[in-house]
Amino acid sequence: MFIRFIATAFALSLALGTAAQDWRGTGRLEGKVTDVDGKPLVGVTVKLDNPERGGGPTIKTDKKGKWAMLGLVGGNWNIDFELEGYVPKAISFRLPGEMVRVPPIEVSLEKAQPKGPSAEVIAELDLAESLFKEGRYPEARAEFERLLAKLPEHAVTINTRIGLCQIQEKNYEAAIATLEKVIAAQPENQQIRAIAAQAALEGGFLDKGRELLGKVDEGTIKNPDVFFNMGVNFLNANLPEDAIVYFGKSVALDPTYVDGYYRRALAYLQLGKKDECRVDLQKVIELSPDSDMGQMAKKALASLQ
């Protein structure tokens, strides 16, 4: 009795083992997985399942995005492709016979769209933006700092807002550090580099301001106010030579930029360069004779006679 039971159990285990591998045969399937641009995807999980035989193997793509499986029974196969960060794909394929060689199966996977923020986070973003627009900068900064931990994928945008708040709070050193994080993430962002340079100059960090300015691609700056503000900061720092350079850049960008001529005239006067000062004052009068600045230019010009 005991021996018969063991034999029966052994036979049953063989039968179960055979059923579990019933998808095995002599057929072969192979393929390649790429992204939508044709770049091979490494480590894609390829799961093969024969619904008629109850199972199948799971393999991964190699460094060329290729996969291959030998030892499959002919028939219908369901194939699932999965890779983190990509939209899964499922296909069905018929292996016509175990001795038939079929062409490689080519599949492309699309990048998965990132999940949007929750309604709660969107409400917090709206609040932070409202506080920023209302000029409540310390409160806005605090809200943005809380959001940074929740939305690290939006660090560039949020750090930009935090840096602008810190500038308005006159915490220039912190603003520079924050905006440099944005620059590190987006080295091509010339606008942020210029804003960081202006913050450094306003805060009295002249060497840092010059360092940042030296890396600004001035060809990307289209607003003369940017150069004008740099000039004002240098003038306030009692550096009229530097101020003249940037006031000159503002009027070169916009030859009708009255403020640039007037402030440059003051910088020239500070250096005792009266002839250059007269030329700029004349330009102010020419461009805007009836404005307050034009009237001041007339008085200043008369005093130089």
C-alpha positions in Angstrom: 0.0 0.0 0.0 2.7 2.4 1.0 4.8 1.7 -2.1 1.8 2.1 -4.4 1.0 5.5 -2.8 4.5 6.7 -3.4 4.4 5.5 -7.0 1.1 7.2 -7.5 2.3 10.5 -6.0 5.4 10.3 -8.2 3.3 9.8 -11.3 1.0 12.7 -10.3 4.0 15.0 -9.9 5.3 14.1 -13.3 1.9 14.8 -14.8 1.7 18.2 -13.1 5.2 19.0 -14.2 4.3 18.2 -17.7 1.2 20.3 -17.6 3.2 23.3 -16.2 5.6 23.1 -19.2 3.0 22.2 -21.8 3.9 25.4 -23.8 7.3 24.0 -24.6 8.1 22.8 -28.1 10.7 23.4 -30.8 9.5 26.8 -32.2 11.2 30.1 -31.8 10.1 33.7 -31.4 12.4 36.7 -31.4 12.1 40.5 -31.7 13.3 44.0 -30.9 11.9 46.7 -28.7 12.6 50.4 -29.3 11.2 53.8 -28.3 9.2 55.8 -30.8 12.5 57.3 -32.2 13.9 53.9 -32.9 16.3 53.8 -30.0 16.8 50.3 -28.5 15.2 49.8 -25.1 17.2 47.7 -22.6 15.6 45.6 -19.9 12.1 45.5 -21.3 10.2 42.6 -19.7 8.8 40.4 -22.4 6.2 38.0 -21.1 5.0 35.2 -23.4 1.8 33.4 -22.7 0.1 30.6 -24.6 -3.5 30.6 -23.4 -4.2 27.2 -24.9 -1.3 25.6 -23.0 -1.5 27.6 -19.8 1.7 29.7 -19.5 4.9 30.7 -21.0 8.4 32.2 -20.3 9.4 35.7 -19.3 12.6 37.3 -20.6 14.2 40.7 -20.9 15.7 42.6 -23.9 19.4 42.9 -24.2 21.5 46.1 -24.7 20.4 46.2 -28.4 16.7 45.9 -27.4 16.6 42.4 -28.7 15.0 39.3 -27.3 14.7 35.7 -28.4 13.0 32.5 -27.0 13.6 29.0 -28.4 11.5 26.0 -27.3 8.0 27.2 -27.9 5.0 25.2 -29.0 3.2 26.3 -32.2 -0.1 28.2 -31.7 -1.4 31.5 -30.4 0.8 33.5 -28.1 0.0 36.7 -26.1 3.1 38.8 -25.6 3.3 41.7 -23.1 6.0 44.3 -23.1 6.7 46.4 -20.0 9.4 48.9 -19.0 9.2 51.5 -16.2 8.5 54.9 -17.6 6.9 53.6 -20.8 3.3 52.7 -21.7 2.9 48.9 -21.6 2.0 47.1 -24.9 0.2 43.8 -25.5 0.1 42.0 -28.8 -1.1 38.6 -30.0 1.0 36.5 -32.4 0.4 33.1 -34.0 3.4 30.8 -34.3 2.3 28.8 -37.3 4.4 25.7 -36.6 7.3 24.6 -34.5 9.7 24.2 -37.5 8.7 27.5 -39.1 11.1 30.5 -38.8 9.1 33.7 -38.5 10.5 37.2 -38.9 11.5 39.2 -35.8 8.6 41.0 -34.0 9.3 44.7 -33.9 7.6 46.8 -31.2 8.0 50.4 -30.1 7.0 51.8 -26.7 5.8 55.3 -26.0 7.0 57.3 -23.0 4.4 57.3 -20.2 2.9 60.7 -19.5 3.7 61.9 -16.0 0.8 62.0 -13.6 -0.5 65.5 -13.0 -0.7 67.0 -9.5 -3.7 66.3 -7.4 -6.5 68.7 -6.9 -5.1 69.6 -3.5 -1.7 70.4 -4.9 -3.2 72.5 -7.7 -5.1 74.5 -5.1 -1.8 75.1 -3.3 -0.1 76.2 -6.5 -3.0 78.6 -7.2 -2.6 80.0 -3.6 1.1 80.5 -4.0 0.7 82.3 -7.3 -2.0 84.5 -5.9 0.2 85.5 -3.0 3.1 86.2 -5.4 0.9 88.4 -7.6 -0.4 90.3 -4.6 3.2 91.1 -3.5 3.0 89.0 -0.4 6.4 87.6 -1.0 7.3 85.9 2.3 4.0 84.0 2.3 4.3 83.1 -1.3 7.9 81.8 -0.8 6.8 79.7 2.1 4.0 78.1 0.0 6.4 77.5 -2.9 9.0 75.9 -0.5 6.3 73.5 0.7 5.3 72.7 -2.9 9.0 72.0 -3.8 9.0 68.8 -1.7 5.7 67.7 -3.3 6.6 68.4 -6.9 10.4 67.8 -7.3 9.8 67.3 -11.0 8.9 71.0 -11.2 11.9 72.2 -9.3 13.0 74.6 -12.0 9.8 76.5 -12.1 9.3 76.5 -8.3 12.9 77.5 -7.6 12.5 80.4 -10.0 9.5 81.6 -8.1 11.3 81.2 -4.7 14.3 83.1 -6.1 12.1 86.0 -7.3 10.4 86.2 -3.9 13.8 86.3 -2.2 14.9 89.2 -4.4 11.7 91.1 -3.4 12.5 90.3 0.2 16.0 91.7 -0.4 17.5 88.4 0.7 20.0 88.6 -2.2 22.4 85.9 -1.1 19.7 83.3 -0.7 18.2 84.4 -4.1 21.5 83.9 -5.9 21.9 80.4 -4.4 18.3 79.5 -5.4 18.6 80.8 -8.9 21.9 79.1 -9.4 20.0 75.8 -8.9 17.9 76.8 -11.9 21.0 77.7 -13.9 22.5 74.3 -13.1 19.4 72.6 -14.4 19.0 74.9 -17.4 22.4 76.3 -18.4 20.9 77.8 -21.5 18.4 79.9 -19.5 19.9 83.3 -20.1 17.1 85.2 -18.6 17.6 83.6 -15.2 21.3 84.1 -15.4 20.8 87.8 -16.0 18.3 88.0 -13.1 20.7 86.3 -10.8 23.5 88.7 -11.9 21.2 91.7 -11.2 20.4 90.2 -7.7 24.1 89.9 -7.0 24.8 93.5 -8.0 21.8 94.8 -6.0 23.1 92.9 -3.0 26.6 94.2 -3.3 28.1 90.9 -4.4 30.0 92.6 -7.3 32.4 89.8 -8.1 29.6 87.3 -8.2 27.6 89.7 -10.4 30.5 90.1 -12.8 31.0 86.3 -12.9 27.3 85.7 -13.8 27.3 88.6 -16.3 30.4 87.1 -18.0 28.4 84.0 -18.9 25.3 85.7 -20.2 24.7 85.4 -23.9 23.8 89.0 -24.5 22.5 88.2 -28.0 19.5 86.5 -26.3 18.5 89.7 -24.4 15.8 91.6 -26.2 14.7 94.0 -23.4 16.9 97.1 -22.8 15.6 97.3 -19.2 17.8 94.3 -18.4 21.0 96.2 -19.4 19.7 99.5 -17.9 19.1 97.9 -14.5 22.6 96.5 -14.6 23.9 100.0 -15.3 21.9 101.4 -12.4 23.3 98.8 -10.0 26.9 99.6 -11.0 26.2 103.3 -10.7 24.7 102.8 -7.2 27.9 100.8 -6.3 29.9 103.9 -7.4 31.3 102.1 -10.4 30.5 104.6 -13.2 32.8 103.0 -15.8 30.9 99.7 -15.5 27.6 101.6 -15.5 28.5 103.4 -18.8 29.1 100.0 -20.5 25.6 98.7 -19.6 23.8 101.9 -20.3 25.5 101.8 -23.7 24.2 98.3 -24.2 20.6 99.5 -23.4 20.7 102.3 -26.0 22.4 100.0 -28.6 19.5 97.6 -28.2 16.9 100.5 -28.4 18.3 103.7 -29.9 15.2 105.6 -28.5 15.7 104.4 -24.9 15.8 107.8 -23.2 16.5 106.6 -19.7 19.7 104.9 -20.9 21.1 108.2 -22.4 20.1 110.2 -19.3 21.7 107.8 -16.8 24.8 107.4 -19.0 25.1 111.2 -19.0 25.1 111.2 -15.2 27.8 108.5 -15.2 29.9 110.5 -17.6 29.5 113.6 -15.5 30.6 111.6 -12.4 33.8 110.8 -14.3 34.3 114.4 -15.3 33.7 113.6 -19.0 31.6 116.7 -19.9 31.8 116.4 -23.6 30.3 112.9 -23.6 27.8 114.0 -21.0 26.6 116.8 -23.3 26.1 114.5 -26.2 23.9 112.2 -24.2 21.9 115.1 -22.7 21.3 116.5 -26.2 20.0 113.0 -27.2 17.6 113.0 -24.3 16.3 116.5 -25.4 16.0 115.4 -29.0 14.0 112.2 -28.2 11.8 113.6 -25.4 12.0 117.4 -25.2 8.7 118.0 -23.3 9.1 115.2 -20.7 10.3 115.7 -17.1 13.5 114.0 -18.1 13.9 116.2 -21.1 13.4 119.3 -18.9 16.0 118.0 -16.5 18.4 117.4 -19.4 17.9 121.0 -20.6 18.8 122.4 -17.1 21.8 120.0 -16.8 23.0 121.0 -20.2 22.7 124.7 -19.4 24.8 124.3 -16.2 27.5 122.7 -18.3 27.9 125.7 -20.6 
